Amino acid sequence: MASSTVGDVAVAGPVSEQQQQELRKGIAEFYDESSLMWENIWGEHMHHGYYDNDAVDVQLSDHRSAQIRMVEQALAFANLQDDPEKKPKSIVDVGCGIGGSSRYLAKKYGAECCGITLSPVQAERAQALADAQGLGDKVSFQVADALNQPFPDGKFDLVWSMESGEHMPDKLKFVSELVRVAAPGATIIIVTWCHRDLSPDEKSLRPEEQKILDKICSSFYLPAWCSTADYVKLLESLSLQDIKSADWSGNVAPFWPAVIKTALSWKGITSLLRSGWKTIRGAMVMPLMIEGFKKDIIKFSIITCRKPE
């Protein structure tokens, strides 16, 4: 995959328009296939849970609580308090899945929230759930590309991206769009998969590390990865304020073993078979996610910042 450089940051992109179209199509079809299966087993939040570092033998109900905890921990890390004067009034959920974060944030803050996804199945289901929960007047969903958001400049005072950045083929364009739609003073929260930071004398991951990521990418429709440090430098290059990051890999450790366990249950196996080949292929590389975390190749990162007033 082609790369460009911003300052001294090598970032994935730009890629050809044909490559981007193929990637968008693959992502949309993957989530069209797999979202119902995920909802049936795991509920409406399509992301990792946040666990205590010593958590073991957690049950499915604990996982669903941990997914809510992930949302709350991200808000706390970004210093978004419950102060009525500071709470966001307009939110965009970039890569919204079936809208779990959108609905949760809309209820928490009494805010209006717009969710975007590449999957028509996800957008339709997200809206149906919002309507069923009495949030149809507050929350809306549409099919749209995160790299070309259908919103005017400065529209939102909270820009939320929960595990969507890893799908973006051009990280600079991705971050630039988050910044563009953010209002002056808005908070931007990015929670995403990264590869480990490189040491000063490294120009790339080791071949054996890259091989693991390449296998994951081919099954989950992911372009080239970047590091947490790369995200921070990109945000610095765009003059964002209050930039900070953290590695939450230890806090998500129970997640992938639990996903594999549910996939191997009778309900999981029958759901996989009904979902289709793309979902099955994704399930086959889940053990590589565990390996990647254990070998410190993969990092689960949060990066937050604020747009200048």
N, C-alpha and C positions, 0 to 999 in steps of 0.2 A: 504494500500500500504506500502511496506517495505521502510525503510529509513536507511541511513547511516550517520555517523558524520564525519565532517572535522573540526578539531579544536573543537570549541564549537558550530559548525553550524550543525543543523539537516537538511539534504537535502533529497529530494525524490530520491530514488534509492539505490541500484540497484533493479530492478524488474526482474522477470524471463523472459527468452527469449520468451516464449509463450505469456506473457502479453505484451511485447514490440511488437511482431508481430501483435497481435490483435489491439493494439493501432495504429500502423502504418497503418493497413488495414482500420480501422475506420476513421482515419484522411483523408486518400487518398480518400475514397469513399464519405466522407462528402463534401470535396472540389470539387471532380469530379461532384457531384450533384449541388452544390450551386454556383459555380464560375460564370457561365454564367448569372444567375439571378442577382448576385451582379453587374457584369459589365454592364448589361443592365440598371440598375437603378442608380448605384453610380459611374460607371466609372472604370478606370484601377487600382486605388489605393485601396487595400483591407485592410484598416486600419483606425483608428480613425482620426478625424481632430483636429487641434489645434485652440482653440477659445479664444477670450478675456473672462476674468472671468465673465463679466456682459452680455455676449451675450445672447439674447433672440430672438425668432421668426426668426430664420435663415432659408433661402431658400436652395433648393438643390444645386443651383449654388454656394452658400456660403460654403456649406459643401465640395464641390469638391475643392474650393480654400483653405479651412481649411486643407484638406488632404495634399496639397502641402506645406502649412505652417508647418505642422507637420514635414515633411522631412527637411525643412530649419531650423526649430527651433532645431531639433536634431543635425544637423551639427554645428550650432552656439554654442550649449551647449558643444559640444566636441572640440570647438575651431578650427574647420576646416575652415580656412579662404580661400578667393579666390586668395591668393598669388600663382602665377604660380609655384613658387619653392616648395610650400608645398602641392599642390593639389595631391590627390591620382591618381595613374596611373593604378592600378589594384584593383578591388573590388569584394568581394563575397557578395551576397545577400542570407542570410540563411533563408529559408522559404519565397520564393520570390513571392508567389501568382501567379498572371498573369503578373508579371514583372514590375509593375508600378515604384517601387523604382529603379530597375535596369536600366531601360531606362532613367529615370530622372537623375540619378547620372552619367550615361555614357555621356549624353548630356551636363550636367553641367561641368564636369571635362575633357571631351574628353578621358575618361578612358575606359579600357576594363573591362567588368563586367560579372561574372558567377553567375547565379541564380540556386538555388536548391530547389526542392519541392518534397513532397511525391506523389503529384497528377499528373498522366500522362496528364489529361485534362488541368491542369494549365500549365504544361511545354510546351505542344503543342501550346496552345493559346498565351502564353508569347512570344514564338519564332515567331509566325505568326505576332503578333503586332510589334515586333522588326523589322522584315523584311519589313513590310508595312511602317514603319517609317524611313527606310533607315539605320537601326542600326544593320543589320544582321552581319556585319563584326566586330562589337564592343561588342555585347551582345549575350550570349548563355545561354541556359537553359537545365537542365537535371533532371531526377528523381533520387534523392539521399537522404540518411538519414543524418540529421544534426549531429547525434551522431557518424557518421562514414563517414566523408566527403571524396570524391574521389579526393582530392587534395594533393600535396606534402607539406611538412613543409615549412612555411615561404613564401607562394606564394603571399599573398595579403597585400597591405598597407592600405586598409580600409576594415574592417570586419563589416558588417551591418546585424543586426537582428531586423526587425520591426515586433513586435507582433508575434513572433514564439516561444519564450522561454516558454510560458505557455503550449505548447504542449509537452515539453520535459520531459520524465519520470525520467531522471537522470540529475539533474542540474549541478552536478560536471562534468560529462562527456560532457555535452553540452558546458559549459564554457571552459573546457580543449580543446575541438576541435576548438572553436573560437580562442583560444590562439595559438594552434598548427599551424593553417594555416596562422596566422598573421606574416608578416615580422617583423624583428627587427625595432622598432620605429613606428610600425603601430598603427592606432587608431581603437579601438573596440567600437561599439555603440550597446547597447541592449535597446530596448524599449519593455516593456512587462507588462502583468498583474501580479500583486502580491497580496498577502493578507497583511493586516496591520502588521507593526512591533509589535512584542510582547514586553510587559513590562518586566523588569528584573525578576519579580516574576512569570511570566507566562511560562508554558511549551508548551501550545498549545492554539489555538483559543477556544472560548467558544462553547459548543455544538450547540447552536442555530445559531452561525456564521458558523460553519463547515457544518451544514445541508444545508444552502443556497449554499455554494460552491460545496457541493457534487451533488446537483441537476444540477447546471451549468455544472459541469465536465461530468456528464453522458450524457448530450445532445451535448456538444461541443467537446467530445473526449479529455478531459484534464486529466492529471494525478494529483497527489498531488501538491498543490501550495507551494510557499515559499514566504518569505518577501523580500523587498528591502535590508534590512540589511543583509539577508542571502547571496544575490548576492555579496554585497560589501565584506563580509568576505571570500567568495569563491575566489574572485579576489585577495584579500590580500594574501590568502594562496598560490596563484600561482605567487606571487611577481610582480604583475602588478603595473604600476606607474600612477600617476595623476588620481586616482580613485575618481569619484564623482557621486552623484546621486541626483535626484529631484523627487518630487511627482507632477505630472501634472494632477491629478484627476480633479481639478477644471477647467482646460483648455479643458477637453474633455467632460464636463458635458452635452452639448447639443446633443452629438452624439447618444446615445441609444434611447432617445425619438424620434429623427428624423428617426432612423432605423425602429422603431415600426410604426411610422406614414406612412412611405413608404410601409411597409409590409401590412398595412391595406388598402392601396389604391387598386383600381381595378387592376392596373398593377401589384402591389405587390402580391395580392391574387392569381391572375391567374398564375403568375410566380412561386409562392410557390407550387401551386398544380401540376404544370408541373415538378418541381424540384425533388420531391420525399419525402419520409417519414423522412429521416435523416435531411433534410433542414427544414421541418415543425416542427420536434421535437426541433431543435435548436431555431426556431422562438418562440416557446412556452415558453422558459425560458428567453427571452430577458428582460421581466419586472424584473426578479431577478437580472440582471446586474445593473439596475437602483437602486433597493433596496440595493444591495451590496455597491454601491458607496455612496448612501445617508447615510448608516449606518457606513461608513468608514471601512467596512470589505475589500472591494476591493480597490486597489490602482493602478493607471496607472503610471508606473515608467519609468524613463530613468536612465540608468547606463552607464557611459563611462569610458574608461581607455586607457592607452598606453602600448604597449609591450616594455620592455627595449631594448635599442640599442644593 
